[in-house]
Each structure stands twice: as C-alpha cells, then as structure tokens.
C-alpha cells in the first residue's frame, strides 16, 4: 500500500475520482444532491421530501433495494417477489417521497439473502440512502483498483492508471449514476484473482461465494474450479454459498422457492415485444433477441443462445487445458477469459454490468506491461485486444440502439477466442530481467535486431545483430 500512496500521480487521480463522484451526486438527475441539500436547508432539518424528474426514479435502480429492504423490515416477506406489490410500494407517495414514470417498475431479481443484507438502508431517508449507496460502490471501485495494482509492484503508477481509465469507461459511469452495484462484483472478482495468485485458494473461495448473491455470475468460474479439482477453492465457496442459502431460507422456504421460480422465467422478459431495454442487454440471449425477436419464435432464440453458451464453455475448456498454475502469467490471461465467458453466458446482463469487463482489460494491459518473454510475439495483438474490448464494451449500447447489433458481445467473444489461442503458447523459462531485455529494441551503441525462435522447450534460440 505504501508503494501506491507514495506516487503523486496516484493521489492526483484519487482526488479526481472523489471530485467526479461529488459532482455526480450533486448534479446527476438521478441524485440531485444540491436539491436535497436545499430542501434540508429550507426545512431546517434533514427531510426525505424532494422533487424529481417525473421519468427518473431518485437514486436510479437503488429504489428496488430500498423498497425491498422495507418489505423485509416490515415483515411482508412473502410478497418480496410479487411484481404487483412492488409496483404498489414504488409508486406509493406515503412510502416513496417522489413521483416517477407510472409505467416504470423496478423488479427484485436477487436472492432473499441479498435483500436481508441491504435492509439497513431502508431505515434512512431515500436520498441519503441512495447517495450513501453510491459512495460505497465508489469505494468498491477504488478498492478493486488498489488490489489490481498490487499485482504490478514494479509499476507504482498502476493504481492511478486503473482508476483513471475506469472513469473513462461508460458502463462504470452508468453503473454509479444509476444506483447499480457492478463495482461490487468487480471488487469480488479482482479479490479472487489476487488471492489465487498469492496462494490462498480457500480464502479466494470464501470471497467468490459472495458472487452467489448474483448467481449467473458464479457459474463459469465456479464450474471451472470444480472441473479442475481445486477443492480448497470449492470448499471455501461452498461455505459461503451455504450461508447465503441459509440466510435466504430464514425468510421462509416459500420465499426462496418463489425466487427460484422468478429467476428461471426472468430472461423471458427480453422476448416480450413490450420490453424496451434489449439494446442495454449484452449476453448471447439478447444478442439474438434484439434483431430476431420479431421474426423467430422464442424457442429458436433460446436454442441458439444455448448452443452459443455450449460453444463458449468448450472454448473455456480449451483455455484451461493442463494444470492450473495460479502464480503464472498464463493464469492471468486464463482468468481474463473466465471473466469474459461469465459475461457472455449470463442470461441477463445490462450495460452497467459490463463494468466487470474492466478486469480483463486490466489483465491484458498487465501482460503487456510485465513483458513475459513467451508473449513477445503477441504484444501488439494484446494491445489491440485490450483497446478493442475497452471501446467495444463502452460503445456497445448506442451502436446496438442504432443497428440492433451487439458489437460488445462480438468483441468479448472474439477476445475470448484469442485468449484461448494465446494461452496454449509454450512458456519459456527466462528470468524477468531477460524477459524485459527481450522487448528492448535499441541500445546506446545503435539499433539492435533480435530474432528469437521459441522451440517450446525451457529456452529460446536467439540471434542478435547490431
């Protein structure tokens, strides 16, 4: 941590991030912090009464967490997944102190345990709870950047670069602005990567188990670790998942069964003609539904999406062939592929959830910065893959809105195939110093030409001419 804080650039970017967060809370149409402060000053006390744009719920999607927490707090747990009851509460002026689009309904998609954990927010007035939530999600982003930078100790400015690039990433800004929580999942996946690299698979499993609060994100990595026989990781995950299931059952078995039934049918929302957010969905399911929903029956779309999911899992199997070495640079690229596959196979994944793509972008950039010799011939391709992924995920929503084509999904799938190919390359046993030298193209004496032939053995045959 000392290495992160001693760099002036890191502090500059950190305070820039805090400033950007403050501006968003004060000026965003979803938060209107300036308006909330004005109301409090006029009333002489902190007040939940606000006015708002009639089409925007205050705090964005956080309203669903706040209302669901109130349902759990008030003991109406049996109606937690009742859409009509959720609509009634969200548009009840006695409970929600503002009005918004009467056609809007924010549904509850998460396990009962999740809503138990967010219940404390329901004790606060909505505007303060929403702004506190946004601040906590920003803390998750900063923590994720700090953890990622720890894997690059020889790059002390990595923290600043990670944070700076994150605030240029549209899904991340959209996530914070609309009261979502993708930075939490980003922190969990980053923490799992760091713990695995440090040789602590059981602890990594304990942390990864929290991803079960959004079950679709846990499928790929959990299945991969199970198939690869990483039993300490599986045991840690099992403990946390058991705790989540137990906490969910504490609200009553019928509530948990209702959640399972709702989860199975939730993706079918995308196939309804009245569903207008398909350009914001970025999984295989939506990739097919956006252009084909009006022309093909739902069964065909589901079948093709399932086939693409199986193809993706086959690519993941190829990506992970051989023993897993968590300390190797190969695993960094494998983990990037696992995260991309997680995004692709998720049945519902909106624009703000693409915040998770920041981790594969970082891991690709990290491979370029650390310069392992076995990737010498792939440096330009890694750079292009990182740029392609960053821009593709950032611009995918407006492109999908205009063309009905999810470019971001194609970018993620293409980079996944590329990573599966790159991870099969033979690894040479050069030291870090030799690996850095392999990337040097000039010296004080003149221009150097370096030609290396990777034989697949523990060494490479090189010829140098000056």
C-alpha positions as CSV (number, residue, x, y, z in Angstrom):
1,X,0.0,0.0,0.0
2,X,2.9,2.3,0.7
3,X,4.0,1.9,-2.9
4,X,0.6,3.0,-4.1
5,X,0.4,6.2,-1.9
6,X,4.0,7.5,-2.4
7,X,3.3,8.2,-6.1
8,X,2.0,11.8,-6.7
9,X,0.1,10.7,-9.8
10,X,-1.9,8.1,-7.7
11,X,-3.0,10.9,-5.3
12,X,-4.0,13.2,-8.2
13,X,-6.2,10.6,-9.8
14,X,-7.6,9.6,-6.4
15,X,-8.8,13.1,-5.7
16,X,-10.0,13.4,-9.3
17,X,-12.2,10.3,-8.7
18,X,-13.6,11.8,-5.5
19,X,-14.3,15.1,-7.3
20,X,-16.1,13.3,-10.1
21,X,-18.2,11.3,-7.5
22,X,-19.1,14.5,-5.7
23,X,-20.2,16.2,-8.9
24,X,-22.3,13.3,-9.9
25,X,-24.1,13.1,-6.5
26,X,-24.7,16.8,-6.5
27,X,-25.7,17.3,-10.2
28,X,-26.9,14.0,-11.6
29,X,-30.6,13.9,-12.4
30,X,-30.7,10.6,-10.5
31,X,-29.4,12.0,-7.3
32,X,-29.9,15.8,-7.3
33,X,-27.8,16.3,-4.2
34,X,-27.9,20.0,-4.5
35,X,-31.7,19.9,-4.5
36,X,-31.7,17.6,-1.5
37,X,-29.5,20.0,0.5
38,X,-31.7,22.9,-0.5
39,X,-34.8,21.1,0.8
40,X,-33.0,20.3,4.0
41,X,-31.9,23.9,4.5
42,X,-35.4,25.2,3.8
43,X,-37.0,22.8,6.2
44,X,-34.3,23.4,8.9
45,X,-33.7,19.6,9.1
46,X,-32.9,16.6,7.1
47,X,-36.0,15.8,5.1
48,X,-36.9,13.0,2.7
49,X,-39.2,15.3,0.6
50,X,-37.8,16.0,-2.8
51,X,-39.0,16.9,-6.3
52,X,-37.7,15.0,-9.2
53,X,-37.9,14.5,-13.0
54,X,-41.2,12.5,-13.4
55,X,-39.4,10.0,-15.6
56,X,-36.4,9.2,-13.4
57,X,-36.6,7.4,-10.0
58,X,-34.4,9.1,-7.4
59,X,-31.2,7.1,-7.0
60,X,-31.9,5.1,-10.1
61,X,-32.3,1.3,-9.6
62,X,-31.3,1.6,-6.0
63,X,-35.0,2.2,-5.3
64,X,-35.7,-1.5,-5.7
65,X,-33.1,-2.3,-2.9
66,X,-34.6,0.4,-0.7
67,X,-38.2,-0.8,-1.2
68,X,-37.2,-4.5,-0.8
69,X,-35.4,-3.7,2.4
70,X,-38.5,-2.1,3.7
71,X,-40.6,-5.1,2.8
72,X,-38.2,-7.4,4.8
73,X,-38.1,-4.9,7.6
74,X,-41.9,-4.6,7.8
75,X,-42.4,-8.4,7.7
76,X,-44.1,-8.6,4.3
77,X,-41.6,-11.2,3.2
78,X,-44.0,-13.5,1.4
79,X,-44.6,-10.7,-1.1
80,X,-41.0,-9.9,-1.8
81,X,-41.2,-11.3,-5.4
82,X,-44.7,-10.1,-6.1
83,X,-44.5,-7.6,-9.0
84,X,-47.9,-6.0,-8.3
85,X,-46.9,-5.4,-4.7
86,X,-43.6,-3.9,-5.7
87,X,-45.3,-1.6,-8.1
88,X,-47.8,-0.5,-5.4
89,X,-45.0,0.3,-3.0
90,X,-42.7,2.0,-5.5
91,X,-45.5,4.4,-6.5
92,X,-46.9,4.9,-3.0
93,X,-46.4,8.6,-2.1
94,X,-46.6,7.7,1.6
95,X,-43.5,5.5,1.3
96,X,-41.6,6.9,-1.7
97,X,-41.5,10.7,-1.5
98,X,-41.4,11.5,-5.2
99,X,-43.2,10.6,-8.4
100,X,-41.7,9.0,-11.5
101,X,-42.9,7.3,-14.7
102,X,-46.1,5.4,-13.9
103,X,-45.2,2.7,-16.4
104,X,-41.9,2.0,-14.7
105,X,-41.4,-1.0,-12.4
106,X,-38.2,-2.0,-10.7
107,X,-38.3,-5.7,-10.0
108,X,-36.5,-7.8,-7.4
109,X,-34.1,-10.3,-9.1
110,X,-31.7,-11.2,-6.3
111,X,-31.8,-14.0,-3.7
112,X,-33.7,-13.2,-0.4
113,X,-30.3,-13.1,1.4
114,X,-29.3,-10.1,-0.6
115,X,-32.3,-8.1,0.4
116,X,-31.7,-9.0,4.1
117,X,-28.2,-7.6,3.8
118,X,-29.4,-4.3,2.3
119,X,-32.3,-3.8,4.8
120,X,-30.4,-1.3,6.9
121,X,-30.5,1.2,4.1
122,X,-34.3,1.3,4.3
123,X,-34.1,2.9,7.7
124,X,-32.6,6.1,6.1
125,X,-34.5,8.7,4.0
126,X,-34.3,7.6,0.4
127,X,-32.0,10.4,-0.9
128,X,-29.4,9.8,1.8
129,X,-29.6,6.1,1.5
130,X,-29.1,6.4,-2.3
131,X,-26.1,8.7,-2.0
132,X,-24.5,6.5,0.7
133,X,-25.0,3.5,-1.6
134,X,-23.3,5.3,-4.5
135,X,-20.4,6.3,-2.3
136,X,-20.0,2.7,-1.1
137,X,-20.0,1.4,-4.7
138,X,-17.3,4.0,-5.5
139,X,-15.2,2.7,-2.6
140,X,-15.6,-0.8,-4.1
141,X,-14.1,0.6,-7.4
142,X,-11.2,2.2,-5.6
143,X,-10.5,-1.0,-3.6
144,X,-10.6,-3.0,-6.8
145,X,-8.1,-0.7,-8.4
146,X,-5.8,-0.9,-5.4
147,X,-6.0,-4.7,-5.4
148,X,-5.3,-4.9,-9.1
149,X,-2.3,-2.5,-8.7
150,X,-0.8,-4.8,-6.0
151,X,-0.2,-7.4,-8.8
152,X,2.1,-4.9,-10.5
153,X,4.6,-3.9,-7.8
154,X,7.1,-2.8,-10.3
155,X,4.6,-0.4,-11.8
156,X,3.9,2.0,-8.9
157,X,1.6,4.2,-11.0
158,X,-0.7,1.3,-11.9
159,X,-3.3,2.4,-9.3
160,X,-3.7,5.8,-10.9
161,X,-3.9,4.4,-14.4
162,X,-6.5,1.8,-13.3
163,X,-8.7,4.4,-11.7
164,X,-8.3,7.0,-14.4
165,X,-9.2,4.5,-17.2
166,X,-12.2,3.3,-15.2
167,X,-13.7,6.8,-15.2
168,X,-13.4,6.8,-19.0
169,X,-15.4,3.6,-19.2
170,X,-19.0,4.3,-19.9
171,X,-20.5,1.2,-18.2
172,X,-18.7,2.2,-15.0
173,X,-20.0,5.7,-15.1
174,X,-23.5,4.4,-16.0
175,X,-23.3,2.0,-13.1
176,X,-22.6,4.6,-10.4
177,X,-25.0,7.1,-11.9
178,X,-28.0,4.7,-11.9
179,X,-27.5,3.3,-8.4
180,X,-26.3,-0.1,-9.5
181,X,-23.6,-2.4,-7.9
182,X,-21.4,-3.7,-10.6
183,X,-18.3,-2.3,-8.8
184,X,-19.1,-4.7,-6.0
185,X,-18.8,-7.7,-8.4
186,X,-15.7,-6.1,-9.9
187,X,-14.1,-6.0,-6.4
188,X,-15.1,-9.6,-5.7
189,X,-13.6,-11.0,-8.9
190,X,-10.5,-8.9,-8.5
191,X,-10.1,-10.0,-4.9
192,X,-10.4,-13.7,-6.0
193,X,-7.7,-13.2,-8.7
194,X,-5.3,-11.6,-6.2
195,X,-5.9,-14.3,-3.5
196,X,-5.4,-17.1,-6.0
197,X,-2.1,-15.5,-7.2
198,X,-1.0,-15.3,-3.6
199,X,-1.6,-19.0,-3.0
200,X,-4.8,-18.7,-0.9
201,X,-7.4,-20.7,-2.8
202,X,-9.6,-21.4,0.3
203,X,-9.9,-17.7,1.1
204,X,-10.5,-16.9,-2.5
205,X,-13.3,-19.4,-2.5
206,X,-14.9,-17.8,0.6
207,X,-14.8,-14.4,-1.2
208,X,-16.1,-15.9,-4.5
209,X,-19.0,-17.5,-2.7
210,X,-20.4,-13.9,-2.3
211,X,-20.9,-13.8,-6.0
212,X,-23.8,-16.2,-5.5
213,X,-25.7,-13.1,-4.5
214,X,-25.9,-12.7,-8.3
215,X,-26.0,-16.4,-9.2
216,X,-25.4,-16.2,-13.0
217,X,-22.0,-14.6,-12.4
218,X,-20.9,-17.5,-10.3
219,X,-21.5,-20.3,-12.9
220,X,-18.4,-20.2,-15.2
221,X,-15.6,-19.7,-12.6
222,X,-17.3,-22.0,-10.1
223,X,-17.7,-24.8,-12.7
224,X,-14.1,-24.3,-13.9
225,X,-12.7,-24.7,-10.4
226,X,-14.8,-27.7,-9.8
227,X,-13.8,-29.4,-13.0
228,X,-10.1,-28.6,-12.4
229,X,-10.2,-30.2,-9.0
230,X,-9.5,-27.0,-7.0
231,X,-11.1,-28.5,-3.9
232,X,-9.9,-25.8,-1.4
233,X,-11.5,-23.2,-3.5
234,X,-14.6,-25.2,-3.9
235,X,-14.8,-25.8,-0.1
236,X,-14.5,-22.1,0.6
237,X,-17.1,-21.2,-1.9
238,X,-19.4,-23.9,-0.6
239,X,-19.3,-22.5,2.9
240,X,-20.2,-19.0,1.8
241,X,-23.0,-20.3,-0.6
242,X,-24.4,-22.4,2.3
243,X,-24.5,-19.3,4.4
244,X,-26.4,-17.4,1.7
245,X,-28.9,-20.2,1.2
246,X,-29.4,-20.4,5.0
247,X,-30.0,-16.7,5.3
248,X,-32.4,-16.9,2.3
249,X,-34.4,-19.7,4.0
250,X,-34.6,-17.6,7.1
251,X,-37.2,-15.6,5.3
252,X,-39.2,-18.7,4.7
253,X,-38.8,-21.7,2.3
254,X,-41.7,-20.4,0.2
255,X,-39.9,-17.1,-0.4
256,X,-36.8,-19.0,-1.6
257,X,-38.9,-21.1,-3.9
258,X,-40.6,-18.0,-5.3
259,X,-37.2,-16.5,-6.0
260,X,-36.1,-19.7,-7.9
261,X,-39.3,-19.7,-10.0
262,X,-38.8,-15.9,-10.7
263,X,-35.2,-16.4,-11.7
264,X,-36.0,-19.2,-14.2
265,X,-38.5,-17.0,-16.0
266,X,-36.8,-13.6,-15.8
267,X,-34.8,-14.0,-19.0
268,X,-38.1,-14.4,-20.9
269,X,-38.8,-10.7,-20.3
270,X,-36.4,-10.0,-23.2
271,X,-38.6,-11.9,-25.6
272,X,-41.7,-9.8,-24.9
273,X,-42.5,-7.2,-27.6
274,X,-43.1,-4.5,-24.9
275,X,-39.6,-4.9,-23.4
276,X,-37.7,-1.9,-24.5
277,X,-34.2,-2.4,-22.9
278,X,-32.8,-5.0,-25.3
279,X,-30.2,-2.6,-26.6
280,X,-28.9,-2.5,-23.0
281,X,-28.6,-6.3,-22.6
282,X,-25.3,-7.8,-23.7
283,X,-25.4,-11.6,-23.3
284,X,-25.9,-14.2,-26.0
285,X,-29.6,-14.2,-25.2
286,X,-30.0,-10.5,-26.0
287,X,-27.5,-10.7,-28.9
288,X,-30.0,-12.9,-30.7
289,X,-33.2,-11.4,-29.3
290,X,-32.6,-7.8,-30.4
291,X,-32.6,-8.4,-34.2
292,X,-34.7,-11.7,-34.3
293,X,-37.4,-11.3,-31.6
294,X,-39.9,-10.1,-34.2
295,X,-39.1,-12.8,-36.7
296,X,-38.4,-16.1,-34.8
297,X,-40.2,-18.0,-32.1
298,X,-38.8,-17.8,-28.6
299,X,-37.8,-21.5,-28.6
300,X,-35.5,-21.0,-31.6
301,X,-33.8,-18.0,-29.9
302,X,-33.4,-19.9,-26.7
303,X,-31.9,-22.9,-28.5
304,X,-29.4,-20.9,-30.5
305,X,-28.4,-19.0,-27.3
306,X,-27.9,-22.3,-25.5
307,X,-25.8,-23.6,-28.4
308,X,-23.6,-20.4,-28.2
309,X,-23.3,-21.0,-24.5
310,X,-22.0,-24.5,-25.1
311,X,-19.5,-23.3,-27.6
312,X,-18.3,-20.7,-25.1
313,X,-17.9,-23.4,-22.4
314,X,-15.9,-25.5,-24.9
315,X,-13.6,-22.6,-25.5
316,X,-13.2,-22.2,-21.8
317,X,-12.3,-25.9,-21.6
318,X,-9.6,-25.3,-24.2
319,X,-8.4,-22.2,-22.4
320,X,-7.9,-24.2,-19.2
321,X,-6.3,-27.3,-20.6
322,X,-3.5,-28.6,-18.5
323,X,-2.7,-27.9,-14.8
324,X,-3.6,-24.5,-13.3
325,X,-0.7,-22.6,-12.0
326,X,-2.1,-19.6,-10.2
327,X,1.2,-17.9,-9.9
328,X,2.0,-18.0,-13.7
329,X,1.3,-15.2,-16.1
330,X,-0.6,-17.7,-18.2
331,X,-3.2,-17.8,-15.5
332,X,-3.7,-14.1,-15.7
333,X,-4.9,-14.5,-19.3
334,X,-6.9,-17.5,-18.4
335,X,-8.7,-15.6,-15.7
336,X,-9.4,-12.8,-18.1
337,X,-11.1,-15.4,-20.4
338,X,-13.1,-16.8,-17.5
339,X,-14.5,-13.3,-16.7
340,X,-15.4,-12.7,-20.3
341,X,-17.1,-16.1,-20.5
342,X,-19.0,-15.2,-17.3
343,X,-20.4,-12.1,-19.0
344,X,-21.3,-13.9,-22.2
345,X,-23.2,-16.8,-20.8
346,X,-25.2,-14.8,-18.2
347,X,-28.9,-14.9,-19.2
348,X,-29.4,-11.2,-18.2
349,X,-26.6,-8.7,-18.2
350,X,-27.2,-5.0,-18.7
351,X,-24.8,-2.2,-19.7
352,X,-23.8,-1.3,-16.2
353,X,-22.8,-4.9,-15.6
354,X,-20.1,-4.6,-18.3
355,X,-18.1,-2.8,-15.6
356,X,-16.8,-6.3,-15.0
357,X,-15.0,-6.1,-18.3
358,X,-12.6,-3.7,-16.8
359,X,-10.8,-6.6,-15.1
360,X,-10.0,-8.5,-18.4
361,X,-8.9,-5.1,-19.9
362,X,-6.5,-4.7,-17.0
363,X,-5.2,-8.2,-17.2
364,X,-4.4,-7.8,-20.9
365,X,-2.7,-4.4,-20.2
366,X,-0.8,-6.1,-17.3
367,X,0.5,-8.8,-19.7
368,X,1.8,-6.0,-22.0
369,X,3.4,-4.1,-19.1
370,X,5.1,-7.1,-17.4
371,X,6.5,-8.3,-20.8
372,X,6.8,-12.1,-20.3
373,X,9.2,-13.4,-23.0
374,X,6.7,-16.1,-24.1
375,X,4.3,-13.4,-25.2
376,X,7.0,-11.5,-27.1
377,X,5.4,-12.1,-30.5
378,X,1.9,-11.2,-29.2
379,X,2.5,-7.8,-27.7
380,X,0.7,-5.8,-30.5
381,X,-2.2,-8.3,-30.5
382,X,-2.6,-7.9,-26.7
383,X,-2.7,-4.2,-27.0
384,X,-5.2,-4.3,-29.8
385,X,-7.3,-6.8,-27.9
386,X,-7.4,-4.6,-24.8
387,X,-8.4,-1.5,-26.9
388,X,-11.0,-3.5,-28.8
389,X,-12.5,-4.7,-25.6
390,X,-12.5,-1.3,-23.9
391,X,-14.0,0.5,-26.8
392,X,-16.4,-2.3,-27.8
393,X,-17.9,-2.5,-24.3
394,X,-18.1,1.3,-23.9
395,X,-19.8,1.9,-27.2
396,X,-21.9,-1.2,-27.5
397,X,-25.2,0.3,-26.2
398,X,-25.5,3.2,-28.7
399,X,-24.4,1.0,-31.5
400,X,-27.0,-1.6,-30.6
401,X,-29.7,1.0,-30.3
402,X,-28.9,2.3,-33.9
403,X,-28.1,-1.0,-35.6
404,X,-29.7,-3.8,-33.5
405,X,-26.3,-5.4,-33.4
406,X,-24.4,-6.0,-30.2
407,X,-20.8,-5.2,-31.1
408,X,-19.7,-5.5,-27.5
409,X,-20.8,-9.2,-27.4
410,X,-18.9,-9.9,-30.5
411,X,-15.8,-8.1,-29.1
412,X,-15.9,-10.1,-25.9
413,X,-16.3,-13.4,-27.8
414,X,-13.5,-12.6,-30.2
415,X,-11.1,-11.7,-27.4
416,X,-12.1,-14.9,-25.5
417,X,-11.2,-17.0,-28.6
418,X,-7.9,-15.0,-28.9
419,X,-7.1,-15.7,-25.2
420,X,-7.8,-19.4,-25.7
421,X,-5.3,-19.4,-28.5
422,X,-2.6,-17.4,-26.7
423,X,-2.8,-19.4,-23.5
424,X,-1.7,-22.5,-25.4
425,X,1.6,-21.0,-26.4
426,X,4.7,-22.6,-24.8
427,X,6.2,-20.7,-21.9
428,X,9.9,-20.1,-21.8
429,X,11.8,-20.0,-18.6
430,X,13.5,-16.6,-19.0
431,X,14.0,-14.5,-15.9
432,X,12.2,-11.2,-15.5
433,X,15.3,-9.3,-16.4
434,X,15.9,-11.4,-19.5
435,X,12.2,-11.0,-20.4
436,X,12.5,-7.2,-20.2
437,X,15.6,-7.3,-22.3
438,X,13.7,-9.3,-25.0
439,X,11.5,-6.3,-25.5
440,X,14.3,-3.7,-25.9
441,X,14.6,-2.6,-29.5
442,X,17.5,-0.2,-29.2
443,X,20.7,0.4,-27.1
444,X,23.2,3.3,-26.8
445,X,25.6,1.7,-29.4
446,X,23.0,1.6,-32.1
447,X,20.0,-0.3,-33.4
448,X,19.5,-3.9,-32.3
449,X,17.7,-6.6,-34.2
450,X,16.6,-9.5,-32.1
451,X,15.2,-12.7,-33.6
452,X,14.0,-15.4,-31.4
453,X,12.8,-18.9,-32.2
454,X,10.6,-20.3,-29.5
455,X,11.1,-24.1,-29.5
456,X,8.5,-24.9,-26.9
457,X,11.3,-26.0,-24.5
458,X,12.6,-24.2,-21.5
459,X,14.7,-21.9,-23.5
460,X,14.6,-19.9,-26.8
461,X,17.2,-19.7,-29.5
462,X,18.0,-16.1,-30.3
463,X,20.3,-14.3,-32.7
464,X,21.3,-10.7,-32.1
465,X,22.9,-8.4,-34.6
466,X,23.9,-4.8,-34.1
